[in-house]
Amino acid sequence: MLSRAVSIEGFRVRLLTRFPALALVLAAGSAQVTTSQYDNARTGANLHETVLTPRNVNAASFGKVFTLPVDGDIYAQPLYFPQVPIPGKGLHNVLVVATEHDSVYAFDADGGSTEPLWHTSFLKSGVTTLTTGDVACPFVTPEIGITSTPVIDGATGTIYVLARTKESSGLLGTQYVQRLHALAITTGVEKFGGPVEIQASVPGRGAGSSNGQVKFNALRDNPRAALLLTHGGVYLSFASFCDVAPYHGWVMAYDAGTLKQRGVFNVSPDAEEGGIWLGDTGPAADEQGNIYVPTGNGKFDAPAGRDYGDSVLKLRLGPSSLDLADFFTPFNQRELNAEDNDIGSGGPVLLPDHLLVVAGKGGTIYLLDRDHLGKFNIGDDRHAVQTIRFRGEYYFGAPAYWNGHVFSLSSNDWPRDLLLDHRRLTLRAMAGGPRYIDPGATPTVSANGVKDGVLWILASKGWRSPDQPAVLHAYDASDITKQLYTSDENRARDQAGRCLRFAIPTVVNGRVYVGAKREVDVYGLLKD
């Protein structure tokens, strides 16, 4: 019976390797992480975790099991796709890792080897990453290449990656370029005639405009937010580094099959700024394909004008353009702008009952109706479903949602569990222990449907201390006053690599993947 089983498995591997599309179809029913925060609603919840539970996530049975070395720092959230047929290497559960050294790796997610299954670099002679000096900002150092979390199209086996490069080209001198790449998940080879260079312009008289046009600036317009894939379109969004002018907030849509640009939206065509930051989280999309993005500091002059600083935008892709369908702007937008308390520092999360939750640097959590965002109201925010003042300083990243609970964490605060009931949020519990200092963190949840929820938080110990190790925390998601695990408990065994700002752990198939400086630390159940 054993030899027959081996023979059947060998036939299956050969069959799926020969017909990779079949393997990807079969993988569609398995646990996978193809986008930032697990889904387009950006809930931050993996509902298909059957291995890790509140009963076995503890220092006695859970810890760091191996480390994967890479060539650069990892700000992008690692992605996971199961049962990928790698030519000449059989089927593998694949971990996709993108680095600031302009590399994309595919690793065996189960730890079969620390050597990659494949590795693609976008660097070559005359092509390098950008430096901290190029962008005049110390937040990502020492080099800038791939910051945004890629996105995977499981149906076609394609990884979409947005990469930045610095290129020497003879008479033209130094050029700064951004490109959208489409890579085969089986090999890392470019697909669909890619890559394509990111270029755009819109009519306007805003910062950096010329002859009535505002053009995309590949040096100043920086991508930080994750890529989004919905309804056949790949969406990119841009802010800046350190508010170094001139820059604008941009959202661009590209066809997932041809890489042709399908639509462009500029947040501030007649002004400046309005960046889409989101603290490494991503724009959200509903089932109809509407896109939701909060914007940063900048002028707001709608409806008389068309500049949307400090607002939540609902965008819709038309036949040939990306159009504004609705928006929400806090009543005190002018004050938020003046004090650098932009709403766009945090990412949106779509909730049940057509709701959306988002928070920024101004100390307020906004619960909004996605069908009627409310636009702008003079004097108060009654056009919001609910507003809640939070106790921390700033909000970077996004909350997580699971089973009626919104898990929230701002900088210099403790994790909070807000119960969603009848379109209202109320504080249910708050975790104890030390506060999470600046910049806070984006929580994530693993659960088996509505049971066995674990709340995971990766603490970076403050971006001003880059040599500190990242610390992984786990709480019982049904009662966050119960901390289950921290990687500080057994530092000799479990200590992670040096921390990076805004990094989000990936929890899937019994493992927790933590991106750090030049390595991925992998946690799971320990062997007896």
Residue pairs with C-beta under 8 A, 6 or more apart in sequence:
13 85
13 90
13 91
15 22
16 22
16 23
16 26
16 83
16 85
16 91
17 23
17 85
17 86
17 87
17 90
17 91
20 84
20 85
20 157
20 186
21 157
23 83
23 84
23 85
23 91
24 84
24 154
24 155
24 156
24 157
24 185
26 83
27 81
27 82
27 83
27 84
27 154
28 154
28 155
30 48
30 82
30 83
31 46
31 48
31 49
31 80
31 82
31 508
31 509
32 80
32 81
32 82
32 152
32 154
32 508
33 46
33 77
33 78
33 79
33 80
33 81
33 506
33 508
34 79
34 81
34 151
34 152
34 153
34 154
34 229
35 79
35 149
35 151
35 152
35 226
35 227
35 228
35 229
35 282
36 42
36 77
36 149
36 151
36 226
36 227
36 280
36 281
36 282
36 504
37 43
37 44
37 77
37 226
37 281
37 282
37 347
37 349
37 398
37 400
37 442
37 444
37 504
38 44
38 45
38 46
38 444
39 45
40 228
40 229
40 230
40 284
40 285
40 286
40 350
41 284
41 285
41 286
41 349
41 350
41 351
41 401
42 281
42 282
42 284
42 347
42 348
42 349
42 350
42 398
43 349
43 350
43 400
43 401
43 402
43 445
44 349
44 398
44 399
44 400
44 401
44 407
44 442
44 443
44 444
44 445
44 504
45 400
45 401
45 402
45 444
45 445
45 446
45 447
46 444
46 445
46 446
46 447
46 507
46 508
47 402
47 447
47 448
47 449
48 448
48 508
49 446
49 447
49 448
49 452
49 454
49 507
49 508
49 509
49 510
50 448
50 452
51 509
51 510
51 524
51 525
52 62
52 446
52 452
52 454
52 507
52 510
52 512
52 524
52 525
53 448
53 452
53 454
54 452
54 453
54 454
54 476
54 477
54 478
54 482
54 484
55 452
56 62
56 525
57 454
57 474
57 484
57 485
58 484
58 485
59 485
59 489
59 490
59 494
61 525
61 526
62 474
62 485
62 523
62 524
62 525
62 526
63 487
63 490
63 493
63 494
63 523
63 526
64 487
64 493
64 494
64 495
64 496
64 521
64 522
64 523
65 111
65 511
65 522
65 523
65 524
65 526
66 111
66 114
66 522
67 114
67 497
67 519
67 520
67 521
67 522
68 95
68 97
68 105
68 107
68 114
68 519
68 520
68 522
69 114
69 518
69 519
70 97
70 99
70 101
70 103
70 105
70 518
70 519
70 520
71 99
71 101
71 103
71 121
71 518
72 99
72 100
72 101
72 102
72 103
72 129
72 143
72 145
72 518
73 99
73 100
73 101
73 140
73 143
73 500
73 516
73 517
73 518
74 97
74 98
74 99
74 100
74 500
74 503
74 515
74 516
74 517
74 518
74 519
74 520
75 100
75 140
75 146
75 147
75 280
75 500
75 501
75 502
75 503
75 515
76 97
76 98
76 99
76 146
76 147
76 148
76 149
76 150
76 226
76 280
76 515
77 149
77 226
77 280
77 503
77 504
77 505
77 506
77 515
78 95
78 96
78 97
78 506
78 513
78 515
78 520
79 95
79 96
79 149
79 150
79 151
79 152
79 159
79 506
80 93
80 94
80 95
80 96
80 109
80 506
80 508
80 509
80 513
81 93
81 94
81 96
81 152
81 154
81 185
82 93
82 94
82 509
83 91
83 92
83 93
84 91
84 92
84 93
84 94
84 106
84 157
84 185
84 186
85 91
85 186
86 92
86 94
86 106
86 117
86 118
86 186
86 187
87 186
87 187
89 117
92 108
92 109
92 110
92 112
92 117
93 108
93 109
93 110
93 509
94 106
94 107
94 108
94 109
94 117
94 185
95 105
95 106
95 107
95 108
95 109
95 513
95 520
96 104
96 105
96 106
96 150
96 152
96 159
96 185
97 104
97 105
97 107
97 515
97 520
98 104
98 105
98 146
98 149
98 150
98 161
99 105
99 145
99 146
99 518
100 129
100 140
100 143
100 144
100 145
100 146
100 147
101 121
101 123
101 129
101 143
101 145
102 121
102 122
102 123
102 129
102 145
102 146
102 163
102 164
102 165
103 119
103 120
103 121
103 122
103 123
103 145
103 146
104 119
104 120
104 146
104 150
104 159
104 161
104 181
104 183
104 188
105 116
105 118
105 119
106 116
106 117
106 118
106 119
106 185
106 188
107 114
107 116
107 117
107 520
108 117
109 508
109 509
109 511
109 513
110 511
111 522
118 187
118 188
119 188
120 183
120 188
120 189
122 145
122 163
122 165
122 179
122 181
123 129
123 165
126 167
126 168
126 169
127 165
127 166
127 167
127 168
128 165
128 166
128 167
129 143
129 144
129 145
129 164
129 165
129 166
130 143
130 144
130 145
130 164
130 165
130 166
130 176
130 219
131 142
131 143
131 144
131 166
132 138
132 140
132 141
132 142
132 143
132 144
134 144
134 166
134 176
134 219
135 144
135 219
135 222
135 241
135 242
135 244
136 241
136 242
136 244
137 241
137 242
137 244
138 242
139 241
139 242
139 463
139 501
140 147
140 241
141 466
144 164
144 241
145 163
145 164
145 165
146 161
146 162
146 163
146 164
147 164
147 222
147 223
147 224
147 280
148 162
148 223
148 224
148 225
148 226
148 227
148 236
148 280
149 226
149 227
149 280
149 282
149 504
150 159
150 160
150 161
150 162
150 227
151 159
151 160
151 226
151 227
151 228
151 229
151 234
152 158
152 159
152 160
152 185
152 229
153 160
153 229
153 256
156 256
156 257
157 184
157 185
157 186
158 182
158 183
158 184
158 185
158 191
158 192
158 256
159 181
159 182
159 183
159 184
159 185
160 180
160 181
160 182
160 183
160 227
160 229
160 234
160 256
161 180
161 181
161 182
161 183
161 227
162 178
162 179
162 180
162 181
162 198
162 223
162 227
162 236
163 178
163 179
163 181
163 195
164 176
164 177
164 178
164 218
164 222
164 223
165 176
165 177
165 178
165 179
166 174
166 175
166 176
166 177
167 174
167 175
167 176
167 177
168 174
168 175
169 175
175 218
176 218
176 219
177 197
177 218
178 197
178 198
178 218
178 223
179 194
179 195
179 196
179 197
179 198
180 194
180 195
180 196
180 198
180 234
180 236
180 254
180 259
181 190
181 194
181 195
182 190
182 191
182 192
182 194
182 195
182 256
182 259
183 189
183 190
183 191
184 190
184 191
192 257
192 258
192 259
193 258
193 259
194 259
195 259
196 254
196 259
196 260
196 261
198 216
198 218
198 236
198 252
199 215
199 216
199 261
200 215
200 216
200 250
200 252
200 261
200 264
200 266
201 213
201 214
201 215
201 216
202 213
202 214
202 264
202 266
202 269
203 212
203 213
203 214
203 269
204 212
204 213
204 214
204 266
204 269
204 270
205 212
205 214
205 269
205 270
206 214
206 246
206 248
206 266
206 268
206 269
206 270
206 271
206 272
206 307
207 214
207 245
207 246
207 247
207 248
207 268
207 271
207 272
207 273
208 214
208 215
208 217
208 220
208 245
208 246
208 247
208 248
208 272
209 215
214 248
214 266
214 269
216 238
216 250
217 246
217 247
217 248
220 240
220 241
220 244
220 245
220 246
220 247
221 238
221 239
221 240
221 247
221 248
221 250
222 238
222 239
222 240
222 241
222 247
223 236
223 237
223 238
223 239
224 238
224 239
224 277
224 278
224 279
224 280
225 237
225 239
225 276
225 277
225 278
225 280
225 281
225 282
225 283
225 293
225 347
226 278
226 280
226 281
226 282
226 283
227 234
227 235
227 236
227 282
228 234
228 235
228 282
228 283
228 284
228 285
228 291
229 235
229 256
230 285
230 289
230 291
231 285
231 289
231 317
232 255
232 256
232 257
233 253
233 254
233 255
233 256
233 262
233 263
233 289
233 317
234 253
234 254
234 255
234 256
235 251
235 252
235 253
235 254
235 283
235 285
235 291
236 250
236 251
236 252
236 254
237 249
237 250
237 251
237 252
237 276
237 278
237 283
237 293
238 247
238 248
238 249
238 250
238 251
238 252
238 275
238 276
239 247
239 249
239 275
239 276
239 277
239 296
239 344
240 247
240 273
240 275
243 273
243 275
243 297
245 272
245 273
246 272
247 272
247 273
247 275
248 266
248 267
248 268
248 269
248 272
248 273
248 274
248 275
249 266
249 267
249 268
249 273
249 274
249 275
249 276
249 295
249 296
249 298
249 344
250 264
250 265
250 266
250 267
250 276
251 264
251 265
251 267
251 276
251 283
251 291
251 293
251 315
251 322
252 261
252 263
252 264
252 265
252 322
253 261
253 262
253 263
253 264
253 317
253 322
254 260
254 261
254 262
255 261
255 262
262 317
262 320
262 322
263 317
263 318
263 320
263 321
263 322
263 323
264 321
264 322
265 313
265 315
265 322
265 323
265 324
267 274
267 275
267 276
267 295
267 298
267 307
267 308
267 309
267 313
268 274
268 298
268 299
268 307
268 308
268 309
269 306
269 307
270 299
270 301
270 305
270 306
270 307
271 298
271 299
271 301
271 307
271 309
272 298
272 299
273 296
273 297
273 298
273 299
273 309
274 295
274 296
274 297
274 298
274 299
274 307
274 308
274 309
274 344
275 295
275 296
275 297
275 298
275 344
276 283
276 293
276 294
276 295
276 296
276 344
277 296
277 342
277 344
277 345
278 293
278 294
278 344
278 345
278 346
278 347
278 348
278 397
278 398
279 345
279 346
279 347
279 396
279 397
279 398
279 439
279 442
279 502
280 397
280 442
280 502
280 503
280 504
281 346
281 347
281 397
281 398
281 442
281 504
282 347
283 291
283 292
283 293
283 347
283 348
284 291
284 292
284 293
284 347
284 348
284 349
284 350
284 356
285 291
285 292
286 292
286 350
286 370
289 316
289 317
290 314
290 315
290 316
290 325
290 370
291 313
291 314
291 315
291 316
291 317
291 322
292 312
292 313
292 314
292 315
292 348
292 350
292 356
292 370
293 312
293 313
293 315
293 344
293 348
294 311
294 312
294 313
294 343
294 344
294 346
294 347
294 348
294 358
294 360
295 308
295 309
295 310
295 311
295 312
295 313
295 342
295 343
295 344
296 309
296 310
296 342
296 343
296 344
296 345
297 309
297 310
297 336
297 337
297 340
297 342
297 344
298 307
298 308
298 309
298 310
298 337
299 305
299 307
299 309
299 337
300 307
300 308
300 309
300 310
300 311
300 329
300 333
300 334
300 337
300 376
301 307
302 308
302 327
302 329
302 375
302 376
303 375
308 324
308 327
308 329
309 333
309 337
309 342
310 329
310 330
310 333
310 336
310 337
310 342
310 343
310 344
310 360
311 327
311 328
311 329
311 333
311 343
312 327
312 328
312 329
312 343
312 348
312 356
312 358
312 366
312 368
312 373
313 324
313 326
313 327
314 324
314 325
314 326
314 327
314 370
314 373
315 322
315 323
315 324
315 325
316 322
316 323
316 324
316 325
317 323
326 372
326 373
326 375
327 373
327 375
327 376
328 366
328 368
328 373
328 374
328 375
328 376
328 383
328 384
329 375
329 376
330 336
330 343
330 362
330 364
330 366
330 381
331 376
331 377
331 378
331 379
331 380
331 381
332 362
333 376
335 341
336 342
336 343
336 360
336 361
336 362
339 362
340 361
341 360
341 361
341 362
341 363
342 360
342 361
342 362
343 358
343 359
343 360
343 361
343 362
343 366
344 360
345 360
345 361
345 394
345 395
345 396
346 358
346 359
346 360
346 361
346 395
346 396
346 397
346 398
347 358
347 397
347 398
347 442
348 356
348 357
348 358
348 398
349 356
349 357
349 358
349 398
349 399
349 400
349 401
349 406
350 356
350 370
351 357
351 367
351 401
351 406
351 420
352 420
353 423
354 369
354 370
354 371
355 367
355 368
355 369
355 370
355 385
355 420
355 423
356 367
356 368
356 369
356 370
356 373
357 365
357 366
357 367
357 368
357 399
357 401
357 406
357 425
358 365
358 366
358 368
358 398
359 365
359 366
359 390
359 395
359 399
359 408
359 410
360 394
360 395
361 394
361 395
363 389
363 390
363 393
364 381
364 387
364 388
364 389
364 390
365 387
365 388
365 389
365 390
365 395
365 408
365 425
366 381
366 384
366 386
366 387
367 384
367 385
367 386
367 387
367 388
367 423
367 424
367 425
368 374
368 384
368 385
369 385
373 383
374 383
374 384
375 383
376 383
377 383
381 387
385 423
385 424
386 423
386 424
386 425
388 418
388 425
390 408
390 410
390 413
390 416
391 410
391 413
392 409
392 410
392 411
392 412
392 413
392 440
393 410
393 411
393 412
393 413
393 438
394 410
394 411
394 438
394 439
394 440
395 410
395 411
395 440
396 410
396 411
396 439
396 440
396 442
396 502
397 409
397 439
397 440
397 441
397 442
397 502
397 504
398 442
399 406
399 407
399 408
399 409
399 418
399 443
400 406
400 407
400 442
400 443
400 444
400 445
400 455
401 407
401 420
401 445
402 445
402 447
402 453
402 477
403 447
403 450
403 453
403 477
404 419
404 420
404 421
405 417
405 418
405 419
405 420
405 428
405 477
406 417
406 418
406 419
406 420
406 425
407 415
407 416
407 417
407 418
407 443
407 445
407 455
407 477
407 480
408 415
408 416
408 418
408 443
409 415
409 416
409 436
409 440
409 441
409 442
409 443
409 457
410 440
411 436
411 437
411 438
411 439
411 440
412 435
412 436
412 437
412 438
412 440
413 435
413 436
413 440
414 430
414 431
414 432
414 433
414 435
414 436
415 430
415 431
415 436
415 443
415 455
415 457
415 475
415 480
416 427
416 429
416 430
416 431
416 480
417 427
417 428
417 429
417 430
417 480
418 425
418 426
418 427
418 428
419 425
419 426
419 427
419 428
429 479
429 480
429 481
430 480
430 481
431 475
431 480
431 481
431 483
432 481
432 483
433 483
436 457
436 459
437 461
437 462
438 462
438 463
438 464
439 460
439 462
439 463
439 501
439 502
441 457
441 458
441 459
441 460
442 502
442 504
443 455
443 456
443 457
444 455
444 456
444 457
444 504
444 505
444 506
444 507
445 453
445 454
445 455
445 456
445 477
446 453
446 454
446 456
446 507
446 508
447 453
447 454
447 477
453 476
453 477
453 478
454 474
454 475
454 476
454 477
454 484
454 507
455 474
455 475
455 476
455 477
455 480
456 472
456 473
456 474
456 505
456 507
456 512
457 472
457 473
457 474
457 475
458 470
458 471
458 472
458 473
458 503
458 504
458 505
458 514
459 470
459 471
459 472
459 473
459 499
460 468
460 470
460 499
460 500
460 501
460 502
460 503
461 468
461 469
461 470
461 471
461 499
462 468
463 501
465 499
466 498
466 499
466 500
466 517
467 498
468 498
468 499
469 487
469 491
469 495
469 496
469 497
469 498
469 499
469 516
470 487
470 496
470 497
470 498
470 499
470 500
470 503
470 514
470 516
470 521
471 486
471 487
471 488
471 496
471 499
472 485
472 486
472 487
472 494
472 496
472 505
472 512
472 514
472 523
473 483
473 485
473 486
473 487
474 483
474 484
474 485
474 486
475 482
475 483
475 484
476 482
476 484
487 494
487 495
487 496
487 523
488 494
488 495
494 523
496 514
496 516
496 521
497 514
497 516
497 517
497 518
497 519
497 521
498 516
498 517
499 516
499 517
500 515
500 516
500 517
503 514
503 515
503 516
505 512
505 513
505 514
505 515
506 512
506 513
507 513
510 524
510 525
511 522
511 523
511 524
512 522
512 523
512 524
513 520
513 521
513 522
513 523
514 520
514 521
514 522
514 523
